[in-house]
Amino acid sequence: MICLLEVVKNGDLQSKLIFEAGKCCDAMYKTPYGRMPFTFDTKQVSFKAEPDKMTVEVFYEIRNGGIKLSANRTVLEITPL
């Protein structure tokens, strides 16, 4: 099963990221000061569905010019309104 998460940001900072385990996503952040290239190296994506919520967890590294800038973990909890 393929676990994939797509994140789109709009506004002053714009980007489109695709997180898929074992794959890299090149993204260009558009800021008021210009464009900045980054590579997102996804290590793991997991989804957990429960009756009252869904949890998405992503582990990834951010790189620029081949240099590792950070290691990250993002957790999203989605609940009904």
C-alpha positions in Angstrom: 0.0 0.0 0.0 1.3 3.5 -0.9 1.1 6.1 1.8 1.2 9.5 0.3 0.5 13.0 1.7 0.2 16.1 -0.4 0.4 19.5 1.2 -0.5 22.8 -0.6 0.2 26.2 0.9 -1.2 29.4 -0.5 -0.8 33.0 0.4 2.4 35.0 0.9 4.3 31.7 1.2 3.4 29.2 -1.5 4.4 25.6 -2.0 3.3 22.2 -3.0 4.8 19.2 -1.2 4.4 15.5 -1.8 5.5 13.2 1.0 6.0 9.5 0.0 8.2 7.2 2.0 11.6 6.6 0.3 11.2 9.4 -2.2 12.4 13.0 -2.5 10.2 16.0 -3.5 11.8 19.1 -4.9 9.9 22.2 -4.0 10.3 25.9 -4.8 9.0 28.1 -1.9 7.7 31.4 -3.3 8.2 34.2 -0.8 7.8 38.0 -1.0 11.7 38.1 -1.1 12.1 35.6 -4.0 12.1 31.8 -4.7 13.9 29.3 -2.5 14.6 25.7 -3.6 14.4 22.8 -1.1 14.4 19.0 -1.3 12.1 17.1 1.1 13.5 13.6 1.7 10.6 11.5 3.2 11.7 8.7 5.5 8.3 7.5 6.7 4.5 8.3 6.3 1.9 6.6 8.4 -1.9 6.9 8.7 -4.0 5.7 11.6 -7.8 5.7 11.3 -9.9 5.6 14.5 -13.7 6.1 14.9 -13.3 9.7 16.1 -10.2 10.9 14.3 -7.4 10.2 11.8 -3.7 10.7 12.5 -1.1 11.2 9.9 2.6 11.1 10.9 5.5 12.1 8.6 9.2 11.9 9.2 11.4 13.8 6.7 14.6 15.8 6.1 14.9 19.2 4.4 17.9 19.8 2.2 19.2 22.7 0.2 22.0 22.3 -2.3 22.5 18.7 -1.0 23.1 20.0 2.6 20.8 18.6 5.3 19.2 21.6 7.0 16.9 19.7 9.4 15.2 16.4 10.4 11.5 16.7 11.0 8.4 15.0 12.4 5.0 16.3 11.6 1.8 14.9 13.1 -1.7 15.9 11.8 -4.8 14.9 13.8 -8.0 15.2 11.7 -11.3 15.2 13.6 -14.9 15.9 12.5 -16.4 19.3 13.2 
